[in-house]
Each structure stands twice: as C-alpha cells, then as structure tokens.
Amino acid sequence: MMKHNNLFLWLLGLTVCWLASCSEEDGRVKYPYSCPELSGLQFSTTDQTPAADSLYFSVKIHDPETPLSTLEVKLMVGETLVSSQSIRTKGTDVSIVEKGIYIPFEADLEENQEAKVVLTAINVEGSEVTQTFDFHIVRPQIPEVLYLHYNGEVVEMTRSAENPYLYLTEVSGSKEGYPMELTGKISTTESLDDAELIWGAAEKSNTAVLIEASGPSFAFDYRDWFVEQITFDVMTFKLGVVGFQKNLKIKETELIASEGLFRAQISFTQGEEFEMSGFEDVEHAYNRDFFSYNPDNGKFTFLRKSGTWEIYYSSKFNYIWVARMSDTAPTCFWLVGHGFTCAPVWNEAYNSGGWNLEDISQLGYIVPIGEQKYQTTVYLSNTHEWESFEIEIYSDLQWNKDKGMELQAGSLSGDTDGIELSASNGITSGDGFVPGYYRLTFDTSQGVGKETLHIERLSD
C-alpha cells in the first residue's frame, strides 16, 4: 500500500511540475479548442451602396468556451483591399450594432462595381470564423454642372454631351486664356460648404481626390499651353485642357513638355550655327553661357565643347537652361543658393525658396570656357524674402564641396560694389548692392584656395 501511495505522490508531483512549466512558458491560461460563432448578421443594404457613403452592419459573436479577441473587417473591391479595421471584442458574447464602413469614391470606379465585406471573428486561442457579404458599389449621382474654385473665382463646368464623365469650362474670352498654372477645388455646388462632393489635392499635379471643404487644393499645371478650356473627368479624376501647346524646336529637335518644362537632349558642335523656333521672346530666352545670338539673321552659335547636352525651357521664366545634371567637378561646378536665377529677367517667383539640388530652374551650371576657367551668368537680387542673395559653389549635386573652390579675401574683382564673400564659400549681398544681371568668371589655375572670381555687371 505504501508503495502505491508513493507512486501516486510521485506522479502527482510530476504532473504539477509539468503544469508549472507550461504556466511559466506560456504565461497565460490555456483554453480548450472552440470556435467563435456569428449570428444575426444584418447589413443596411441588400445589394447596392453608393460610393462616398457608409455601409452599416450589426452582428452577434459568441464563443461557448473561449474568450473572444477581435473582429477583423475588410472591404474588398475585386481582389484589392480598400480598407480594414480591427474591432476589439471581450468576453464570450459580444453584440456590434450598426458599425459603419465608409465606401470611398475613388478614380476609375466602375458603374455597379462588385465588392464585398469580409468579417472574421477570432478568439484568444486564434480560432476564427469568417463570413462574407457581397454587394455592389454604385457611383454617386453627379449634377450636370460642377464648379471650379480658383483665385477667388467660381467658374461653372458643364457636362460634355459626348462624354458623360467629362466636364468643361466655357471657352475663355481672354487673349491669355485660362491660367496655365493654378491651385483649386471642384465641387458639386457653388458653395463649398454645401457641396456633397469636393475634389482637391492629390499627390500629382493635374489629378484630384475627394476632400473635405477645408482640405488642400489640387495643382493644375499646363505650362507652355494656351488654355482655352479647363476639363475635369469624374471617372479618372484627371484635369485637362482644350487648347494648343507650343511647338518649340532647337536645331529641328522638338522640345517635349514634361513636369512643367520643355526638355530635349541635343548634340551640338562647337562653332556651329543653328536656329530656334516657337519661342515668343528668344532674345531674352537664350542661354548666354552656351550660345551667342546674331539678331541680323536670327541664328545662334554654340560656344562650348561639342557633345550632347540637356536642354530645359520654361515659359514661366522664359529661359533655356543647358546642363548635364550628372556632371561634377572639374567637368563643371554648380551654383546653389537663393536670390538668383540664370534668366536675364527677374521673376517674382524667385523671391522665396531656393537651395534646391533637383530643380534646374534654381541651379547654375558653371561651364568651362577655357583652360581652368569657368563661367555662369546670373541675375542677382536682394528682394528675396531673406533680404539678400547668397550663392555657394559645389562640386556636384550632393551638397559636396570636396572638389569645389575656396574663395578667400581678395578673390573678388570687377563690379563688386555691394557684393562680398559669404561665410560658407560663396558670395552674398551687402551694403550698396543693386540687383542686376551679372557674369561670373572663375579662374582655378592657381590651385585650391587661390581661385579668383571676376564679376561683370551686364544689365539692370
């Protein structure tokens, strides 16, 4: 009998130790297997729900033995997950009443789009049950007239007779047409506060997404177009124009509009003559560091080293930049800063911002013009919001100066009135500075730390 008692006590102790080890390892109570149950599932629609509205559901969740954890809710359009949410559930019985799922109205939504709501109830042991509700998303009713809001104006946009998704403004009666650039919103009523649908800022220009009345405006950018009408497609949420685009050519190579600039890659031979066409004011637009211009025959001569060069033209600034964005010192140097532009005519847009390494319109390409001599021509102005201009010299477009120039006291010569060295290897405006168009010529022949900068004022 004693032997049996000892054996029983030994087995009991072994079981307690095993249970204790499980408790230490898991740190929680373990429940027997069971699975949640969904019942009383109801939706606020039987088949169709308008986009830009909400679908509501109610459901009861029960698990006979194991506490509940979460209810996962997914909205699927086709195979695409549109939205999801996780609802915390506690205990073994939970009732969810009229929980809303927002149905977004997004670009390219088809008429009567198939969709589904997927509900998955999960308990604390990970067992789960799923139910799916299939329905259709219908596009909201959009009125015959939409309203474009920009620059304090409200302009009607009327549905096209040929395309029920396309809306157009009236043809502009102005000689300049509509603005080539603007920020704005489009709404279903004249008052933004009363509108059910408002389109505003998206990640890219010339596209829009639905926003609240106080949300940000979209960017409309059709620079280098004459805009007779502005269009908006309520299927794609894209803005467009009716009008015509300028036909700009250099050496018979057409410049292609992209991201607000006309661009091309063109091969030039030093000393060759050529023509430019399509530019309204080419005498101010041409790049003085790369071209000379003969007003008698209207032709240009390429001045620099033969090769293929990148061309960028902006009608906003009416200027042609020539560069190779991958070039580094000593092939070229780069001018970076604020309060300057390479164009010979100042533009108010340069009165703010600057210090940009990606936008060619805010950079200066310092091109070789001879043995260890470099040149760039810039308009300098202290009308900038920081009440000065300041430009620095970089050896590449990665903020590096490792092969840059080190201007020292005595480095400056020429028309230096009101121009002085900055604290960071560059020049800035000082007392008596007068804005104007200046040619900057750098000489690196004496070595690092002995570079010189000659400044020549060309015009106001």
Stockholm file with secondary structure:
# STOCKHOLM 1.0

chainA/1-460         MMKHNNLFLWLLGLTVCWLASCSEEDGRVKYPYSCPELSGLQFSTTDQTPAADSLYFSVKIHDPETPLSTLEVKLMVGETLVSSQSIRTKGTDVSIVEKGIYIPFEADLEENQEAKVVLTAINVEGSEVTQTFDFHIVRPQIPEVLYLHYNGEVVEMTRSAENPYLYLTEVSGSKEGYPMELTGKISTTESLDDAELIWGAAEKSNTAVLIEASGPSFAFDYRDWFVEQITFDVMTFKLGVVGFQKNLKIKETELIASEGLFRAQISFTQGEEFEMSGFEDVEHAYNRDFFSYNPDNGKFTFLRKSGTWEIYYSSKFNYIWVARMSDTAPTCFWLVGHGFTCAPVWNEAYNSGGWNLEDISQLGYIVPIGEQKYQTTVYLSNTHEWESFEIEIYSDLQWNKDKGMELQAGSLSGDTDGIELSASNGITSGDGFVPGYYRLTFDTSQGVGKETLHIERLSD
#=GR chainA/1-460 SS CHHHHHHHHHHHHHHHHHHHHHHHHHCSCCCCCCCCEEEEEEESCSSEEETTEEEEEEEEEECSSSCEEEEEEEEEETTEEEEEEEEECCSSEEEEEEEEEEECCCTTCCTTEEEEEEEEEEETTSCEEEEEEEEEEECCCCCSEEEEEETTEEEEEEECSSCTTEEECCCCCSTTCBCSEEEEEEESSSSGGGCSCEEECCSSTTBCEECCTTSCCEEEECTTEEEEEEEEETTTTEEEEEEEECCCEETTEECEEETTEEEEEEEECTTCEECEESCTTHHHHSCTTTEEEETTTTEEEECSCSEEEEEEEETTTTEEEEECTTCCTTTCEEEEEESEESSSSCCGGGGSCCCCSSCGGGEEEEEEEETTEEEEEEEECSCSTTSSCEEEEESSSSSCCTTCCCCCTTCEEESCTTEEECTTSEEEECTTCCCEEEEEEEECTTCTTCCEEEEEEEEC
#=GC SS_cons         CHHHHHHHHHHHHHHHHHHHHHHHHHCSCCCCCCCCEEEEEEESCSSEEETTEEEEEEEEEECSSSCEEEEEEEEEETTEEEEEEEEECCSSEEEEEEEEEEECCCTTCCTTEEEEEEEEEEETTSCEEEEEEEEEEECCCCCSEEEEEETTEEEEEEECSSCTTEEECCCCCSTTCBCSEEEEEEESSSSGGGCSCEEECCSSTTBCEECCTTSCCEEEECTTEEEEEEEEETTTTEEEEEEEECCCEETTEECEEETTEEEEEEEECTTCEECEESCTTHHHHSCTTTEEEETTTTEEEECSCSEEEEEEEETTTTEEEEECTTCCTTTCEEEEEESEESSSSCCGGGGSCCCCSSCGGGEEEEEEEETTEEEEEEEECSCSTTSSCEEEEESSSSSCCTTCCCCCTTCEEESCTTEEECTTSEEEECTTCCCEEEEEEEECTTCTTCCEEEEEEEEC
//
